[in-house]
Amino acid sequence: MIDDAAVSAGSGREGLRVEAPTNGVVEPRPISYWLDSLGPLPRRPPLGGDCQVDVAIVGAGFTGLWTAYELQRRQPSLSIAILDSEVAGFGASGRNGSWCVPELNAGLELLTARFGKEQTLALQRALSETVEEVGRTLKAEGVDAAFDRAGVLLLARGAYQVPLLREHLRSYQAAGLPDEYTWLEGSEARDRLDVAGVAAALYTPNGATLDPGRAVRGLAEAVERRGATIYEDTRAVRVRPGQPVVVDTDRGRVTAGVVVLALEAYLSQLRGYHRRVLPLYSLITITEPLTEDRLAAINWTDRMCVASMRLTVDYLARTREGRILVGGRGAPYDYGSRISSAREHHAATHAGLRRTFDEWFPALKGTRFTHSWGGVLAMPRDWIPQIGFDKSSGVGYAYGYTGHGVATSNLAGRTLADLITDRVTDLTRLPLVSHRSPSWEPEPLRWLGVRFVQRGMTRLDQQGERTGRPLQGGALVRRLSSH
Ligand SMILES: Cc1cc2nc3c(=O)[nH]c(=O)nc-3n(C[C@H](O)[C@H](O)[C@H](O)COP(=O)(O)OP(=O)(O)OC[C@H]3O[C@@H](n4cnc5c(N)ncnc54)[C@H](O)[C@@H]3O)c2cc1C
């Protein structure tokens, strides 16, 4: 069993496995169940000195790889170099909760307030089409990423979450999408999934789960087949905009016509981009494979994505072999936006996730957990992702998915490819293009504010669970955290 032994703070350069001292013995710890299940990952050679290409992409996660793939589709002759400080899929793309859904964390209400109803609807439609696009493209490239479209079930666990569920439904109705979700009363909800304490649920067929490790590694091979070169163990240390644009790395200098920053949370570690996003930890634990009988006992017969309306976020998914994944926020924000592997293995948060599983599924008590891990997601100051390309500086970027990047990164890759190849399309007219979020505050204000909101959300969840009453102050916390 690989689980919650304490780990010392890492530099973020630990390589594929994080060293975890257990009983005085240093044992390797997999980065995620997904990457571990692939067996030993071969490392691609690093950049071997200076080079010149048409497009340099920094970061070999979903954003960088989808952008490369879509550029290759539009202009096969482009020379493309993809740089990653670790290996392809090392970041959130190889660690996530496996949801591939057409939703942003920002929510339709906030998006409508920012962009208006028409633009928000266009964005929502584009996201919905993206889920299908991800499945279709992976299949076309022969990537077996266990993509299954079984929808999303949102639960109100306890009466206190019911108003939040209604609010979610209302936001879709107000945005002009009244049929997106079906309301299920308690017993109907339990027929879908027998979770203890469920008061009501919303269901939409619009959503899928996939194996992100297989998806991201398969995509890396697909872009290589089409002629791109991926340099692993190659860290970008500085980007110098201009014509040409220059990326200084620890292995040499890359000169390019265009550079794409595809770093998500790691963007906060790059010189000049420190306050663009806030790195937040999201942690996951996963069970051993459960037999069909045990899964049938809780009515979990397909691969729906499942979440409750907790402010501190809990989400579940099922793998094809019957493992149940439980994820959630919780590990506290680190002063100065520091990213460290120690936070990805926050023992209290992982213990809380296992408790969640026991509380949700008392019938499955005693189930063994085989892997616990975490990663960082990127939160922009206003929760809204941004996609853009500035021709004069040669710099393209997409980031700020706030834990909703599996589908959105594909949308971003297609959009960036259109922008870089100078096409005006429905995608380039989407409101995320050239949207600029304000920068995060300098420290110590940032740390004080974020910790205040994190603590506030935890307290509100606890208060709701204790009293069963609708949240007092939930709106305040949401307002504080979204502006
Ligand atoms: C635990 C967790 C659960 C999540 N669950 C979901 C989910 O269920 N559904 C969903 O839609 N989204 C989820 N997300 C978010 C989603 O995974 C991300 O939004 C998405 O994968 C981001 O992809 P990316 O390519 O932009 O970034 P990443 O995958 O983070 O890739 C960035 C890459 O840049 C590399 N890098 C870092 N610094 C440098 C440097 N200086 N030079 C070169 N390379 C560098 C890293 O090694 C990494 O490979 C989750 C995120 C986390 C952390």
The ligand as an SDF file (V2000), in Angstrom:
LIG
                    3D

 53 58  0  0  0  0  0  0  0  0999 V2000
   -5.5720   16.7340   -8.2780 C   0  0  0  0  0  0  0  0  0  0  0  0
   -6.2370   17.3960   -9.4370 C   0  0  0  0  0  0  0  0  0  0  0  0
   -7.4850   16.9620   -9.8520 C   0  0  0  0  0  0  0  0  0  0  0  0
   -8.0910   17.5420  -10.9660 C   0  0  0  0  0  0  0  0  0  0  0  0
   -9.2640   17.0220  -11.4180 N   0  0  0  0  0  0  0  0  0  0  0  0
   -9.7880   17.4800  -12.5720 C   0  0  0  0  0  0  0  0  0  0  0  0
  -10.9200   16.8550  -13.1480 C   0  0  0  0  0  0  0  0  0  0  0  0
  -11.4200   15.8340  -12.6520 O   0  0  0  0  0  0  0  0  0  0  0  0
  -11.4320   17.3840  -14.2860 N   0  0  0  0  0  0  0  0  0  0  0  0
  -10.8950   18.4900  -14.8760 C   0  0  0  0  0  0  0  0  0  0  0  0
  -11.4160   18.9520  -15.8900 O   0  0  0  0  0  0  0  0  0  0  0  0
   -9.7800   19.0720  -14.3740 N   0  0  0  0  0  0  0  0  0  0  0  0
   -9.2080   18.5750  -13.2630 C   0  0  0  0  0  0  0  0  0  0  0  0
   -8.0690   19.1330  -12.7730 N   0  0  0  0  0  0  0  0  0  0  0  0
   -7.4330   20.2090  -13.5420 C   0  0  0  0  0  0  0  0  0  0  0  0
   -6.7560   19.6840  -14.8050 C   0  0  0  0  0  0  0  0  0  0  0  0
   -6.0440   18.5070  -14.5300 O   0  0  0  0  0  0  0  0  0  0  0  0
   -5.8160   20.7550  -15.3270 C   0  0  0  0  0  0  0  0  0  0  0  0
   -6.5470   21.9490  -15.5060 O   0  0  0  0  0  0  0  0  0  0  0  0
   -5.1730   20.4170  -16.6440 C   0  0  0  0  0  0  0  0  0  0  0  0
   -4.6250   19.1290  -16.6270 O   0  0  0  0  0  0  0  0  0  0  0  0
   -4.1020   21.4520  -16.9380 C   0  0  0  0  0  0  0  0  0  0  0  0
   -3.3220   21.0120  -18.0150 O   0  0  0  0  0  0  0  0  0  0  0  0
   -2.0810   21.8740  -18.4400 P   0  0  0  0  0  0  0  0  0  0  0  0
   -1.4540   21.1700  -19.5610 O   0  0  0  0  0  0  0  0  0  0  0  0
   -2.4940   23.2830  -18.6710 O   0  0  0  0  0  0  0  0  0  0  0  0
   -1.1370   21.9100  -17.1630 O   0  0  0  0  0  0  0  0  0  0  0  0
   -0.2620   20.7300  -16.5110 P   0  0  0  0  0  0  0  0  0  0  0  0
   -0.8320   19.4040  -16.7950 O   0  0  0  0  0  0  0  0  0  0  0  0
   -0.0380   21.0970  -15.0860 O   0  0  0  0  0  0  0  0  0  0  0  0
    1.0950   20.7920  -17.3130 O   0  0  0  0  0  0  0  0  0  0  0  0
    2.1000   21.7420  -17.0770 C   0  0  0  0  0  0  0  0  0  0  0  0
    3.4380   21.0810  -17.4190 C   0  0  0  0  0  0  0  0  0  0  0  0
    4.4650   22.0740  -17.3410 O   0  0  0  0  0  0  0  0  0  0  0  0
    5.6300   21.4660  -16.8250 C   0  0  0  0  0  0  0  0  0  0  0  0
    6.4720   22.5510  -16.2900 N   0  0  0  0  0  0  0  0  0  0  0  0
    6.3440   23.2040  -15.1170 C   0  0  0  0  0  0  0  0  0  0  0  0
    7.2610   24.2000  -15.0260 N   0  0  0  0  0  0  0  0  0  0  0  0
    7.9640   24.1630  -16.1660 C   0  0  0  0  0  0  0  0  0  0  0  0
    9.0250   24.9410  -16.6840 C   0  0  0  0  0  0  0  0  0  0  0  0
    9.5420   25.9730  -16.0010 N   0  0  0  0  0  0  0  0  0  0  0  0
    9.5470   24.6360  -17.8980 N   0  0  0  0  0  0  0  0  0  0  0  0
    9.0370   23.5890  -18.6250 C   0  0  0  0  0  0  0  0  0  0  0  0
    8.0150   22.8310  -18.1780 N   0  0  0  0  0  0  0  0  0  0  0  0
    7.4760   23.1190  -16.9790 C   0  0  0  0  0  0  0  0  0  0  0  0
    5.1390   20.4780  -15.7980 C   0  0  0  0  0  0  0  0  0  0  0  0
    6.0770   19.4360  -15.5650 O   0  0  0  0  0  0  0  0  0  0  0  0
    3.8420   19.9690  -16.4630 C   0  0  0  0  0  0  0  0  0  0  0  0
    4.0550   18.7690  -17.1750 O   0  0  0  0  0  0  0  0  0  0  0  0
   -7.4540   18.6070  -11.6470 C   0  0  0  0  0  0  0  0  0  0  0  0
   -6.2200   19.0810  -11.2010 C   0  0  0  0  0  0  0  0  0  0  0  0
   -5.6090   18.4830  -10.1140 C   0  0  0  0  0  0  0  0  0  0  0  0
   -4.2650   18.9800   -9.6570 C   0  0  0  0  0  0  0  0  0  0  0  0
  1  2  1  0
  2  3  1  0
  2 52  2  0
  3  4  2  0
  4  5  1  0
  4 50  1  0
  5  6  2  0
  6  7  1  0
  6 13  1  0
  7  8  2  0
  7  9  1  0
  9 10  1  0
 10 11  2  0
 10 12  1  0
 12 13  2  0
 13 14  1  0
 14 15  1  0
 14 50  1  0
 15 16  1  0
 16 17  1  0
 16 18  1  0
 18 19  1  0
 18 20  1  0
 20 21  1  0
 20 22  1  0
 22 23  1  0
 23 24  1  0
 24 25  2  0
 24 26  1  0
 24 27  1  0
 27 28  1  0
 28 29  2  0
 28 30  1  0
 28 31  1  0
 31 32  1  0
 32 33  1  0
 33 34  1  0
 33 48  1  0
 34 35  1  0
 35 36  1  0
 35 46  1  0
 36 37  1  0
 36 45  1  0
 37 38  2  0
 38 39  1  0
 39 40  1  0
 39 45  2  0
 40 41  1  0
 40 42  2  0
 42 43  1  0
 43 44  2  0
 44 45  1  0
 46 47  1  0
 46 48  1  0
 48 49  1  0
 50 51  2  0
 51 52  1  0
 52 53  1  0
M  END
$$$$
